[in-house]
Amino acid sequence: MRHVVAFDVSMGKSTMVIYNQYRQCDFEGEILHNRASFEQLHETLQTLIAQDGQPPEIIFEATGVYSKALERFFQDHDYAYYRINPLEANLQMASMRRQKTDKNDAHELAKSHFRVERRQTYQEEDYYQQMRGLTRYYDELDSEITHLQNRMHAILQLSFPELEYLFSTRSALFLNIVQLFPHPDEVLAHSKAVIRNRLKANTRKNLSLKRAEEKGMALLQAAQNAYPAISKDDVRCEQVRDYARRIADLKEKKEQLVKQMVELSEERVEYQVLLSFPGIGEATAVRIIGELGDISRFKNHKQLNAYVGIDIMRYQSGNTFYQDKINKRGNNKLRKILFYMIQTMITLRKKTNNHLVEYYDKLKTQPQRKPHKVASVACMNKFLKVAFHLITHGITYDYETASTCS
């Protein structure tokens, strides 16, 4: 290498240093993350290319959203770069005595590049970036829904707790009922026919009149027996209505995001492969793609395991042995998706043939039976191994073939 250009990134700016082939600093300065500074940086890099006959080695530490503008600049101008994980950077730049400043970090990053062998950062196509953005947005909405549901539950315990026993709290009908009847007095103020008609009108399913009347009678009976802690004029009744309305809107937005991700993925091989697994629906398939990204950047399924964070961490020192456990340093969002995917597969054991569920049963029934979570993680490992092979070869899942290979 002729020149190394290193950046210590902070909010809205970066400290930049340039080192020559003799490991001497030729330049130290600061650039702002705006168009003018990036154009000047482009001129500097082009000068180095003309001088050396090859592009410089560009390295920076990933700092969340702050480094995205710099990375986008390199991608737009087709510059190869090395994006370093902060934990990896700290280990590589560790020394007996070190002062932590932006300038020192930029210098240490450049110096470490001469002695550490690094792999250039893989640049994903726009599809995977969009899928990751949509998946993270989906997760944010999911977290917000959980937060609002907890608040709604607390108020319903004061106004009309019986509603949570009469209807499934995850259904759209429940949210509509909370908006219509947040208090027993709201129910008692209407006739059986009005209650029945409102129940029928406020559900997406084709609810029959008979079923609506049964639900209405149960609702009316619950209202008659209820003894609420607050009156129907309490401000918290309007508050719980608002929570139910917001949750319904957020759930609708989640459905729209899934549809958008499905439209983007319908022609992709990995989507078709994931969808062929029993127990994996559209939402799970697109969320796995969003968090996993381009699987072709992994050399084998073991690297995939490390990315997810389910590779085994072992500790032994002298006569001290700790029990093996998973690393948990990988993508915790993807790890959560895969764990609940396995739980869904186990739930559907009677409806589908799935070699992963059979493997789970084998682990649970062997002489030294595995705990539920251990067996589930083992199934996640097997799933990643199978999925890696199928996606890289463009083959959909087949139970008979998978059972034979297992």
RAMO-V771284 format. One record per backbone hydrogen bond with DSSP energy under -0.5 kcal/mol. CO is the residue of the C=O (numbers start at 1). NH is the residue of the N-H. Records with the same first field share a line. If there is no record, write none. Layout:
CO = NH  NH
This chain:
3 = 57
4 = 6  19
5 = 59
6 = 17
7 = 9  61
8 = 15
10 = 12  13
12 = 33
13 = 10
14 = 16  31
15 = 8
16 = 29
17 = 6
18 = 26  27
19 = 4
20 = 23
24 = 20  26
27 = 18
29 = 16
31 = 14
32 = 34
34 = 38
35 = 39
36 = 40
37 = 41
38 = 42
39 = 43
40 = 44
41 = 45
42 = 46
43 = 47
44 = 48
45 = 49
46 = 50
47 = 51
48 = 52
49 = 53
56 = 58
57 = 5
58 = 82
59 = 7
60 = 84
63 = 66
64 = 67
65 = 68  69
67 = 71
68 = 72
69 = 73
70 = 74
71 = 75
72 = 76
73 = 77
74 = 79
75 = 78
78 = 80
81 = 83  121
82 = 60  84
84 = 62
85 = 89
86 = 90
87 = 91
88 = 92
89 = 93
91 = 94
99 = 101
101 = 105
102 = 106
103 = 107
104 = 108
105 = 109
106 = 110
107 = 111
108 = 112
109 = 113
110 = 113  114
111 = 114  115
112 = 115  116
116 = 118
122 = 124
125 = 128  129
126 = 130
127 = 131
128 = 132
129 = 133
130 = 134
131 = 135
132 = 136
133 = 137
134 = 138
135 = 139
136 = 140
137 = 141
138 = 142
139 = 143
140 = 144
141 = 145
142 = 146
143 = 147
144 = 148
145 = 149
146 = 150
147 = 151
148 = 152
149 = 153
150 = 154
151 = 155
152 = 156
153 = 157
155 = 158  159
156 = 160
158 = 229  230
159 = 184
160 = 163
161 = 164
162 = 165  166
163 = 167
168 = 171
171 = 175
172 = 176
173 = 177
174 = 178
175 = 179
176 = 180
177 = 181
183 = 186  187
184 = 187  188
185 = 189
187 = 190
191 = 195
192 = 196
193 = 197
194 = 198
195 = 199
196 = 200
197 = 201
198 = 202
200 = 203
205 = 207
208 = 212
209 = 213
210 = 214
211 = 215
212 = 216
213 = 217
214 = 218
215 = 219
216 = 220
217 = 221
218 = 222
219 = 223
220 = 224
221 = 225
222 = 226
231 = 234
234 = 237  238
235 = 239
236 = 240
237 = 241
238 = 242
239 = 243
240 = 244
241 = 245
242 = 246
243 = 247
244 = 248
245 = 249
246 = 250
247 = 251
248 = 252
249 = 253
250 = 254
251 = 255
252 = 256
253 = 257
254 = 258
255 = 259
256 = 260
257 = 261
258 = 262
259 = 263
260 = 264
261 = 265
262 = 266
265 = 268
268 = 272
269 = 273
270 = 274
271 = 275
272 = 276
273 = 276  397
274 = 277
277 = 280
279 = 281
281 = 285
282 = 286
283 = 287
284 = 288
285 = 289
286 = 290
287 = 291
288 = 292
289 = 293
293 = 295
294 = 297
295 = 298
300 = 303  304
301 = 305
302 = 306
303 = 307
304 = 308
305 = 309  310  311
307 = 331
309 = 328
311 = 327
312 = 314
313 = 325
315 = 322
317 = 320
319 = 321
320 = 317
325 = 313
330 = 332
331 = 335
332 = 336
333 = 337
334 = 338
335 = 339
336 = 340
337 = 341
338 = 342
339 = 343
340 = 344
341 = 345
342 = 346
343 = 347
344 = 348
346 = 349
348 = 351  352
352 = 354
354 = 358
355 = 359
356 = 360
357 = 361
358 = 362
359 = 363
360 = 364
361 = 365
362 = 366
363 = 370
367 = 369
371 = 375
372 = 376
373 = 377
374 = 378
375 = 379
376 = 380
377 = 381
378 = 382
379 = 383
380 = 384
381 = 385
382 = 386
383 = 387
384 = 388
385 = 389
386 = 390
387 = 391
388 = 392
389 = 393
390 = 394  395
391 = 394
398 = 402
399 = 403
400 = 404
401 = 405
402 = 406
